[in-house]
Amino acid sequence: MTTTEASATPRVYLHVGVPKTGTTFVQDVLWRGRSQLSRDGVCYPLRRRTEGFAAAMDLRGASWGGGRNPDWDGTWDRLARTVIESGAPRSVISGELLAAADATAVARAMASFPDHEVHVVLTVRDLARQLVSGWQEHVKHRVSVSLESFVAGCLGDGAAAEREQRLAGSFWRLHDGAAVATRWGGGLPPEQLHLVTVPPAGRAGRGELWERFAAVTGIDPVIGHVDTARPNTSLGVAEAELLRRYNASRVGELSQLHYDQVVRVLLAEKVLAGGDGPPLRLPAQFADAVHQRSTQLTAALAAAGYDVVGDLDDLVPDLAALRTAPVNVVSADQLVTAAVRATAGLITELGPLQRRLRSRSRLDRPGP
């Protein structure tokens, strides 16, 4: 800690999302490097990996999967108290579900640090990838709507069914970067809201995202663990379709806890994720609408005068690439292969899974 840092007003950086922008990766780097961060004068106040999630749910007064874990109560205040009592010149709290906080929750968050200079960090990514990732996340939480129906609903298809409209509302509350920035930055000078753009796919590795985040928060980017930190691995076309079909046929037979532990955590995120099949792409029929919406969102962010780390052009997907994206076609053979992988993985994990389920008596966060 420098003399200047010791005498300056302490800062707290609230990383409020949005989801599916590398937040899992950033949080894992922070968690693994928390001892070094402390030595460097940075407070990362979590005692458990899941506390960022719990704090977001506590601050928002939100439920998950139709239930609310009483263990969440007081988590936000505990993290805030830890930050204050640490005396650290810089602190970081990260929780991507903070993106959905309403004005009351945001005001409570700001009031939690009366003697700190509050900065908000928002990681943002292009809308084409966000729509696909958002749909995939819903599929991992019991949804059986097709990708095409989901995207159409998000883009304002007047013929969308009520279910698709509800999913669209949930998507935009979390993923509309301009609206999230307005809610969280409304009471701050624009230079205290930092937009960290996610580099376009294929242009840079995860290290560039971390370097951008570290630059904003004043963290030494070489604290380590970048290469070994856990990403939020995606499903391929066949794996996503297999899970979607399962949801359509059998999902009602499982309790929320059973589904979270067996289907989402074990099957979707451990057994099926990270395969070598083709990735999901935004269906080409939505290319022009998504490009237009992306341009509008980017213009709104630029006009607000926020601090930008990266390039706002990162948020506008290439129109030609969207128009010529491969079709998400799944053959019967690909589905069979995915089903065999699923079966083999579940058999392998059966013993450890039974022990975990016995140890869980109530709904907690569905995985870190």
N, C-alpha and C positions, 0 to 999 in steps of 0.2 A: 504494500500500500504506500503510495507516495504522499508527501506532505500536502500537496494540492488536494488529493482525494480525501485525506483526513479532515481537511478544513471546509470542503465544499458540501453543499446539500446532498445527502445521499439520494441515489436514484433507485427506483424499482421499475423493472421492465416486465410488463404483462404481455406475454405472448398468447394471443387470444384466438389463434387459428389462422386461416380457416382449415377445416379438416381436409385430408387427402393432399396436402401440400408439403409432405416430408416432415410432418409434425412428430410422428412416431420416431423417426430417425433422429431428429433434433433432441427430443426428450431422452432418448437412450444415450446419446453422447453426453448430455448434461448429467444424467444419472450416473453413468460409469465414471465420469470425471469429477464428481462432486467433491471429492477430497482435495484434488488439485485446485478446483475452483475456490474452495474455502481458504486454501493457502494463498491464493491470489487476491483475496479480498472480495470474493463474489459469493453471496449467499444463495444457495439453491435449497429451499427449506423442506424438501420432501423427506419423510422418514421411510416411505414405501413408494414403489413405482406408481401405484394406483392412486396416490393422493392428489395428483393433478386432476384426474377425472372426478374424484370425490369432491374436491374443492369447487370445481365448476358446477356440479350438480347441486351442491349446497348453496352456493351463491345464487343460482337461478331458482332454487326451490323446485327443481325438476324431478321427474320420475324416469325410470328406465325399464322398458319392457313391461309396462303396466304396474310396476312396483317401485317402492322407494326404500332404500336401505337406511335404517336409522343410524348406522355407523357413519354416514356422510355428514350428519348434523355436527356443526361446529368446525368442520375441516377448514373452511376458508378462513375463519377467524384465527385458527391455530397457525396456519401458514403465515398470515399477516403478522401475528404476534412474534413468530420466529424471525421474520424479516426485521421487525423493529428492534427486537432484543439482540439481534446479532451485531448491530452497530456497523455492518458492512457498508462500504461506500456504494456498492452495486449489488442488486439482488435480481433474480429472475424467477418468475412463476410462469409455467407453460401449461395450457389446457385448451385443446382445440374446440371443445364444446362451449367455451366462453363466447365463441362467435355468436351464439344464439341469445346471449343475454339481452334483456330488455332494459329500458331506461332506468328502472328502479334498481336492477342488479348492478348496472354500470355505476350508478351513483354510490351504491354501497361499496363497490370495489374501490372507487376513488377516495372515499372517506376513510377507508381502512388504513391509509398511509398519510396521516396529516402532516408529518414532518419530512416527507419524501417528495422528490420531484418524480411524478409518475410519467412513464413513457409506455406507449402501446406499440407492440410489434405485431404486424399482420403479414403472414406469409401467404402469397397469392400465386395462382397458377392459371394457365389458359383454360377457358370454359369448355373446350372440346374434351380435354382430359378430365376435367372436373365432373362433367355430366356422366361420362362412362364410369369413373370411379365411384361417384355418388350412387349410381344404380347398383353397381356391384356390392357396395356396402349394404344397401337395402336388401339385396338378395341374401346376404349373410345374416340378415335379421328377419327371415321368414317371408319375405316378399316374393310373389310369383309373377309380377307384372313383367312383360317383355321390355327389353331395352328400348325398342322403338316406341312403345306406348309411354314409357317413362319420359323419354326425351320430348315427345310431342306434348305431353302434359306440362313439362317445365317451360316449354316455349310458347305456352298459351293457347294450345289447341282447344277451341271452344267446345269440341265434341268429346273431350276427355271425360272419362268416367269419374265419379266422385273419389274413388280410391286413388286414381292418378293425380287428381287435383290436390289431395291431401299430401301425397308424396312430393309434389311440386312445391307446395308451401314449405314443407320441411327442408327441401333442398335449398331453396332461396334464403331461408332464415340463416342457414349455416354458410352458404357459398357465395352469396352476393357480396363481393368484396367492398363495393362502394357503400352499400347499406351498413355493413358491419363497421366500416371505418367511420361512417357518420355517427353511429350509435356510440362507439367507443371514443371517438375523437372530438365529439361535439363540444366538450368543455376544456379542451386542451389547445395550446398553440399548435398549428399544423406541423411545425418542426418536431413536435414530441410524439407524432404518430409516424411510425416507420413502416413503409411497405417494402417487404423483401420478396422480390420476384423469383419464382422457380425457373431455372433455365429450361429452354425448350428440350423436348425429348431427343436424346442422341447427341446433344451438343456439349454436354459436360456431365461429369460424374457427380455423386452426392457431395463430394468435397467442396464444390463451388457453392452449393446452398449453405453448407455449414460456414464457410468463410464469410458469406454475406451476413448470416445471422450473427456470427462472432463480431464482425465489424460494427454492427449496430449496438450491440450490448457491451462492447469493450472487453470481451473475453479473448484470451489468448487462443488463437485458432489451432494451435498445436498441442492442446491438452491431451490429445490422443483419442483412441477408440473410434475414430471416424470410419476406419475400414472394417471394424468388427461390429459397429452398432447395427441394431436390427431395423430393417425397413419394414413397411407395411406391405407385404408381398401380394401381388395381384393374382387373380385367377385368369386362366386362359379362356378362350371361347368355349371349348368343350366342357371344361370344369364348371364354368358359370352356368351353362345350360343344364348340366346334370343337377346342380344344386337348385336351380329355378324349378325344374320339373319335380324334384323331391318336395319342394315347398308346396307346389300345387296339389300334390297327391297325399302327403302324409303329415304335414307339419302340425296339424291340430292334435295329433296323438301325443305330442311331447309337451311337458311342462316347460316354462321359460328357462328354468335352471338347467334342465336336461338338454334343451336345444342349444343353449349358450355353450355348455361344456362339450357336448358331443358333436353337434353339427357345425357350429360357428368356429369355436376355438380349435377343436381337434381336426374335424374333417376339412373345413374350408381353409383355415389359416395354417394348418400344419401338414396335412396329408396332400391336399390338392393344389395348394398355392405353389408358385414358382416352377411349374412344369415347363416343358420345352415346346408346347404347342403355340399356335398363333395367338397374339394378344387381342383383346377386344378393341374395336375401333368405333368411333362415332359413325353411325350409318350415314352414307353420303347424301341422302335426301335432306339432311338437316344442315348441310355445309353452309349455305348462304345465310340462313337464319342465325346460326351460331356465330359466324364471322361478324355479322351485323351487330348482334348483341354484345359480342366481345369488344368491338370498336366503341360502342356506347359506354360500356363499363369503364374502359380504359380512359376515355375522354373525361368521364366524371371524376376519376381518381386524379388525373392530371390537373384538372381545374381546381381541385381542393388544395393544392400546394403542399401536399405531404412530402416528407423526406422519402426518397426512393433509393433503395439499394438494389442495383441491378438495372433493368431496363423495362419500362412499361410496354415496349414492343414485344417483350416475352409473353405478354398476356393475350396477344392477338395471333391465333393459329393461322398457319399458311392456308389460304383459301384453295389453292390448286391441290394441295395435299389432301385437304378434307374432301374435295370433290372426287378424288380418285382413290379414296381409302378402300382397302380390301373389304369385301363383304364378309360379315360374321356368319359364315355357313358352317354347320356342324354335321358331319356324316355319321351314319350309324356306327361305323367302325371306331370313330373318334370317341363317341359316347361310351361304347363298350370298353375301350381302353381306359377312359377316365373312371368308369365304374369299377374296373378291376383294381386300379390304383386305390380307389376309395376303400374297397373291401379289404385289400391286403393291409393297408395302413391301419384300418380300424381293428383288425385282428391283432396286429402287432402291438397296438396301444391299449388293448382291452384291460389287461391287468392294472397298469398305472391309472387308467381312467376310472376304474371301479374304486380304487383307493381315494382318488380325488373327489369323486362324487360323494362318497361316504363322509368325507371330511367337511363337506359344504352343507350347512344347515339352512342358509337363507341366501337370497340373491345378492351378489356383490357385483363389482364391476366385471363385465364379461371380457376379461383379459386385458393385459397392459397394452 
